[in-house]
Structure formats: C-alpha cells, structure tokens
C-alpha cells in the first residue's frame, strides 16, 4: 500500500518541513488540494454530502506548491487531489504540469477532477454544463504535448494545427481521475488510475469491481494502474489490509485530524507522521 500525506487545510508555512519529513520517513508522496476562486455564498454540495470549507479557506496554488516542495526534496512524489481541469485551458495545464515533471525529475502526477462547485465556474466564467467534455479535451491536448512536445488538435472546444511545447517530460506524466460516477470510472480507465475519496468498504468493493470491468472491456491490463481510495474506518493495519484485498493500491495517510489542536504545531504533525510510519510503513 502506498501512503500519501494530505497537505490540505494546513498552514502553508508547514508544507516544506512536512514534505521533508514525509520523504525521510518513506511516504510515497504528498497530496495538494485545488480550488481557484470560491464564491462567498454557494449552494452546491460537495460529493461527500458536506461543505467542508468556506470562501476564506486557504487553497494555495497547487502548481506553485508542488514546485516549491520539489525544490526541497529529492524522492517524494506530488499529486493534486484533485485539480479542477475545466476551470483552465489545456495549454496552461500542459505547460505547467509538463514543466513540473521536468523540474522534479518525473515526480508529479496529475489528479484531475471535473469539479462540483457550480458557483466557482460562474465566478471564473467557465461553462459548468460542458465540464466533462472539456476535461476530456484538455487531457487529450495535454497528454499529446507531454508525449513528445508536439500536438495538433481539432475538437469541439479547441482547434489548432501543429504546435510545440518544450521541454517535454522525459517519461509519461501519470493522470488519475477523481470521482465515483460511472463516467468518472470510464475516464479513469482511459488514463493511469482512479482517485477516490472516503467510502465504506462495500462501496469501495463495488466501485473497484466496476473499474476492473471497464478496464477489461478496454483491454487494459497494466500492472502499474493506480487505484486510490480512503476507507471510512479507523487508520489501523486491518483497514489497509482490507483495502489491499479489494484492489486498492494507494491511500491517504491519516496521522492527524484536520483541526485537532493537539497536532496544530508542525513539530506535533511530524511526530504524528513518525508514529504513523512506525506502524504502517
């Protein structure tokens, strides 16, 4: 089981020391959240059924965060959890993540989402209704550029002739797709992995089985396909054993609870990382 440390809803000054500690302790990587501009009032409901943040919640730019943390680590990987692709254009996505991959030595994975916060789309002037189709087209353009630095595309939203974007990543940049709908799983099966959230074991089993069927239908048997999910269960060895039995290959480490005053300091969080690693890594 690969364990990723979520650097989400934490003071930004804690990011570098936590990343260095995660690398020292052998964690797979860190997760970085993303939102672009959260309106002060919104009625959209998060896929979890709750609204876990407000317009004042800190979401530092994911690309800038990854670039800064890659500069102070050598092995640690980085993944967006999850980058709202249809709020952006494909050229910016391709350029930024391709450059991150080059500068980090291939340590970046794009965790991509279609988004759920309709009011955020309205704020930035993006069409919420076409977000799925635009996500597919953004990924088509970006992965084409990442393959060899060259792309040409004639689609519904973007139409351009041969163009170059260099430097190109030396190795494929993994793309994991967030969401639990059948459409999200179909999209994940076309890319490099699935990025799930917090679910009960029964739901994880059903969704992973559905994903396996979709991959089989597509003729995909890649051994490095990533299946990421978090169980609604205590962070104990039996939980991670069960996840592995269900076909989950990666999950989020849970060394602390968000907002817990006993782990507010960076030293307390590092101690929690050490304790979690001693048991699970």
C-alpha positions in Angstrom: 0.0 0.0 0.0 1.3 3.4 -1.0 0.6 6.1 1.6 0.2 9.8 0.5 0.3 12.6 3.1 -2.5 15.2 2.6 -1.2 18.7 2.8 -4.7 20.1 2.9 -6.2 22.9 5.1 -2.9 23.3 6.9 -0.8 26.5 7.4 1.3 26.9 4.3 4.5 27.5 6.3 4.2 23.9 7.5 4.4 22.5 3.9 8.2 22.4 3.5 9.1 20.7 6.8 6.2 18.2 6.5 7.3 17.3 2.9 10.9 16.8 4.1 9.7 14.7 7.0 7.4 12.6 4.7 10.3 11.9 2.4 12.7 11.0 5.3 10.1 8.6 6.7 9.4 6.8 3.4 5.9 8.0 2.4 5.0 7.8 -1.3 4.2 11.5 -1.7 2.0 14.4 -0.7 -1.4 15.4 -1.9 -2.2 19.1 -2.7 -5.7 20.4 -3.0 -7.1 22.8 -5.6 -9.8 25.5 -5.9 -9.4 28.6 -8.0 -11.9 31.2 -6.7 -14.5 30.2 -4.1 -17.6 32.5 -4.0 -18.6 33.9 -0.7 -22.0 32.1 -0.9 -22.8 28.9 -2.7 -25.4 26.2 -2.7 -23.5 23.4 -4.4 -22.9 20.4 -2.2 -19.5 18.6 -2.1 -19.6 15.0 -3.3 -19.1 13.9 0.3 -22.5 15.4 1.2 -20.9 18.1 3.2 -19.5 21.5 2.5 -16.1 21.2 4.1 -14.8 24.8 3.5 -15.8 28.4 3.0 -14.6 31.2 0.7 -11.9 32.0 3.2 -10.4 28.5 3.3 -6.8 28.6 2.1 -6.1 26.8 -1.2 -2.6 28.0 -2.3 -1.9 27.5 -6.0 -1.2 23.8 -6.4 1.4 24.2 -9.2 3.4 26.7 -7.1 3.2 24.5 -4.0 4.5 21.5 -5.9 7.3 23.5 -7.5 8.4 24.8 -4.1 8.3 21.4 -2.4 10.0 19.6 -5.3 12.9 22.0 -4.8 13.5 20.9 -1.1 13.1 17.1 -1.7 14.6 14.5 -4.0 12.4 11.4 -3.9 9.0 12.5 -2.7 6.2 12.4 -5.2 3.4 15.0 -5.7 -0.2 14.7 -6.7 -3.1 17.1 -7.0 -6.1 16.0 -5.1 -7.8 17.0 -7.3 -7.0 19.7 -9.9 -10.3 21.1 -11.4 -9.3 20.9 -15.0 -12.3 22.6 -16.8 -11.6 25.8 -14.9 -8.4 26.1 -17.0 -7.3 25.9 -20.7 -5.4 22.9 -22.0 -2.3 24.9 -22.9 -1.8 26.2 -19.4 -2.3 22.7 -17.9 0.1 21.1 -20.4 2.8 23.8 -19.9 2.6 23.9 -16.1 2.4 20.2 -15.3 4.9 19.3 -18.1 7.4 21.8 -16.6 6.7 20.5 -13.1 7.5 17.0 -14.3 10.8 18.1 -15.9 12.0 20.2 -13.0 11.0 17.5 -10.4 12.6 14.6 -12.3 9.2 13.0 -13.1 7.8 13.1 -9.5 4.5 14.7 -10.4 1.1 13.0 -11.0 -2.0 14.9 -12.2 -5.0 14.1 -10.1 -7.8 15.6 -12.2 -11.5 16.4 -11.4 -14.3 17.8 -13.4 -15.4 19.9 -10.5 -18.6 20.2 -8.5 -18.8 23.8 -7.3 -21.1 25.4 -10.0 -20.7 28.8 -8.5 -16.9 28.7 -8.8 -17.4 28.0 -12.6 -19.7 31.0 -12.8 -17.2 33.2 -10.9 -14.4 32.5 -13.4 -16.7 32.5 -16.5 -16.4 28.7 -17.3 -19.3 26.6 -18.5 -20.4 24.2 -15.8 -22.6 22.1 -18.1 -19.8 21.1 -20.5 -17.1 20.5 -17.9 -16.9 16.7 -18.5 -16.4 17.1 -22.3 -13.9 19.9 -21.8 -12.0 17.8 -19.3 -11.6 15.0 -21.9 -10.4 17.5 -24.5 -8.0 19.2 -22.1 -6.5 15.8 -21.2 -6.3 14.8 -24.9 -4.3 18.0 -25.7 -2.1 17.9 -22.6 -1.1 14.2 -22.9 -0.4 14.8 -26.6 2.1 17.6 -25.7 3.6 15.6 -22.9 4.3 12.6 -25.2 6.9 14.3 -27.3 6.4 18.1 -27.0 4.3 18.3 -30.2 0.5 18.4 -30.6 -2.3 19.1 -33.1 -5.9 19.0 -32.2 -9.2 19.6 -34.0 -12.0 19.2 -31.4 -15.2 20.7 -30.1 -13.6 23.3 -27.9 -10.1 23.7 -29.3 -8.8 23.7 -32.9 -5.2 24.2 -33.7 -2.5 23.0 -36.1 0.9 21.5 -35.3 2.5 23.2 -32.3 5.4 22.6 -29.9 5.7 22.8 -26.2 9.2 22.1 -24.8 10.8 20.9 -22.7 8.6 17.7 -22.7 8.6 15.3 -19.8 11.2 12.6 -20.1 8.6 9.9 -19.0 4.8 9.7 -19.1 3.1 12.0 -16.6 0.6 9.9 -14.7 -3.1 11.1 -14.9 -5.5 9.8 -12.2 -9.2 10.7 -12.5 -11.3 11.7 -9.4 -14.9 10.9 -8.9 -17.0 7.8 -8.3 -19.6 8.0 -11.1 -19.6 5.5 -13.9 -18.5 8.4 -16.2 -15.5 9.1 -13.9 -14.6 5.5 -13.8 -14.7 5.2 -17.6 -12.5 8.3 -17.8 -10.1 6.7 -15.2 -9.9 3.5 -17.2 -8.7 5.5 -20.2 -5.9 7.1 -18.2 -3.5 5.9 -15.4 -5.6 5.5 -12.3 -8.6 6.3 -10.2 -8.6 8.8 -7.5 -11.3 8.0 -5.0 -12.4 9.7 -1.7 -13.8 8.5 1.6 -16.1 5.5 1.2 -17.3 2.5 3.1 -15.8 -0.9 2.3 -18.9 -2.1 0.4 -18.8 1.0 -1.9 -15.1 0.7 -2.5 -15.5 -3.0 -3.4 -18.3 -2.2 -5.8 -16.6 0.7 -7.5 -13.2 -1.1 -7.8 -15.0 -4.1 -9.4 -16.8 -1.8 -11.8 -13.5 -0.1 -12.6 -11.9 -3.5 -13.3 -14.7 -4.4 -15.6 -14.3 -1.2 -17.6 -10.5 -1.8 -17.8 -11.0 -5.3 -19.0 -13.5 -4.2 -21.6 -10.9 -1.7 -22.8 -8.2 -4.4 -23.0 -6.2 -2.7 -20.3 -4.1 -4.9 -18.0 -1.4 -2.5 -17.0 0.2 -3.6 -13.7 1.0 -0.1 -12.7 -2.6 1.2 -12.9 -3.2 3.1 -9.6 -6.4 2.6 -7.5 -6.6 5.2 -4.8 -9.3 5.2 -2.1 -9.8 6.1 1.5 -11.8 3.9 3.8 -14.3 5.2 6.3 -12.6 3.2 9.0 -10.0 3.6 11.7 -6.4 4.0 10.4 -5.3 0.6 11.6 -3.4 -2.3 9.9 -6.7 -4.2 9.4 -8.1 -1.3 7.4 -5.2 -1.2 5.0 -5.1 -5.0 4.7 -8.8 -4.9 3.6 -8.1 -2.1 1.2 -5.4 -4.1 -0.4 -7.6 -7.2 -0.6 -10.2 -5.0 -2.5 -7.6 -4.0 -5.1 -6.7 -0.6 -3.7 -3.0 0.3 -4.3 -2.8 3.7 -2.6 -4.5 5.7 0.1 -4.1 8.8 2.2 -2.2 8.5 5.4 -4.2 9.7 8.4 -1.7 10.7 11.0 -3.8 13.6 12.3 -7.3 15.0 12.2 -7.8 18.3 10.5 -8.4 21.0 13.1 -7.1 18.9 16.0 -5.5 21.3 18.4 -3.1 18.7 19.7 -1.4 18.5 16.3 -1.6 22.2 15.5 2.2 22.7 15.5 4.5 21.4 12.8 6.5 19.5 15.4 3.4 17.7 16.6 2.5 16.8 13.0 6.0 15.5 12.3 5.7 13.4 15.5 2.4 12.1 14.2 3.9 11.3 10.8 6.7 9.3 12.6 4.2 7.4 14.7 2.0 6.5 11.7 5.1 5.4 9.7 6.3 3.2 12.5 3.1 1.3 12.4 2.1 1.3 8.7 5.2 1.8 6.5 
